[in-house]
């Protein structure tokens, strides 16, 4: 089955709900070109499980870390935590990191 969508949370749900023993692969495309392909776990592992988001002016910077512990440690070491937060990365974060564009 091939599904195309801009709703990354839908992709995550469907891959988890129906993946079973062999999770579905996700292809991320940009301007008609396939730029990344893998299971949800493979994509999260290659970019990072933990994410520090930092609001800088009118944009958000994404800093990926291999684990949530490493992301929390990074945040703990910052003197000014204004506009920063830690959370688990998701597919939309990976899309933004790969393409440089937000999904609206």
C-alpha positions in Angstrom: 0.0 0.0 0.0 1.2 3.5 -0.8 -0.1 6.5 1.1 0.8 10.1 0.4 0.0 12.7 3.0 1.3 15.9 4.7 0.0 14.7 8.0 3.0 13.3 9.8 1.1 12.3 12.9 -1.2 10.2 10.7 1.9 8.5 9.2 3.3 7.8 12.7 0.0 6.3 13.8 -0.5 4.1 10.8 3.1 2.8 10.9 2.6 1.9 14.6 -0.9 0.6 14.3 -0.5 -1.6 11.3 3.2 -2.3 11.1 3.2 -5.5 13.1 6.4 -7.5 13.0 7.5 -5.7 9.8 6.9 -1.9 10.2 6.1 0.1 7.1 8.7 2.2 5.4 8.4 6.0 5.2 9.7 8.0 2.3 10.2 11.7 2.8 10.1 13.7 -0.5 11.1 17.2 -1.2 10.4 18.9 -4.5 9.5 15.6 -6.1 12.7 13.8 -5.0 13.0 11.0 -2.4 15.4 12.4 0.3 15.0 9.8 3.0 13.6 6.3 3.3 13.2 4.0 6.3 11.0 2.8 9.1 9.9 5.3 11.7 12.4 3.8 14.2 15.2 4.0 11.6 14.4 7.7 10.8 14.2 8.6 14.5 17.5 6.7 15.3 19.3 8.4 12.4 18.2 11.9 13.5 17.9 11.5 17.2 15.3 10.4 19.8 15.6 13.6 21.9 15.0 17.1 20.6 15.7 20.5 22.0 13.6 23.2 20.4 14.8 26.7 20.7 12.7 29.7 19.6 15.0 32.3 18.0 13.2 35.4 16.8 10.5 34.2 14.4 11.9 30.7 13.7 12.5 27.5 15.7 15.8 25.8 15.8 15.9 22.0 16.2 18.8 20.3 17.9 18.6 16.5 17.8 20.2 14.2 20.3 20.6 10.4 20.3 18.7 10.1 23.5 16.3 12.1 25.7 18.9 12.0 28.5 21.4 13.7 26.3 18.9 16.3 25.2 18.0 17.0 28.9 21.7 17.2 29.8 22.3 19.8 27.1 19.4 21.9 28.3 20.5 21.6 31.9 23.9 23.0 30.8 22.5 26.1 29.2 22.7 29.4 31.2 19.7 31.0 29.4 16.9 28.5 28.8 14.5 31.2 27.5 12.5 29.8 24.6 13.9 26.3 24.9 12.2 23.0 25.6 13.0 19.2 25.4 10.8 16.6 24.0 10.9 13.3 22.0 11.4 13.9 18.3 8.7 13.1 15.9 8.3 12.6 12.1 7.4 16.2 11.5 10.6 17.4 13.2 12.6 15.1 11.0 10.7 16.4 7.9 11.5 20.0 8.9 15.2 19.1 9.5 15.5 17.4 6.2 13.7 20.0 4.1 14.0 23.2 6.0 10.3 23.8 5.6 7.4 23.7 8.1 4.2 21.8 7.2 1.1 24.1 7.3 
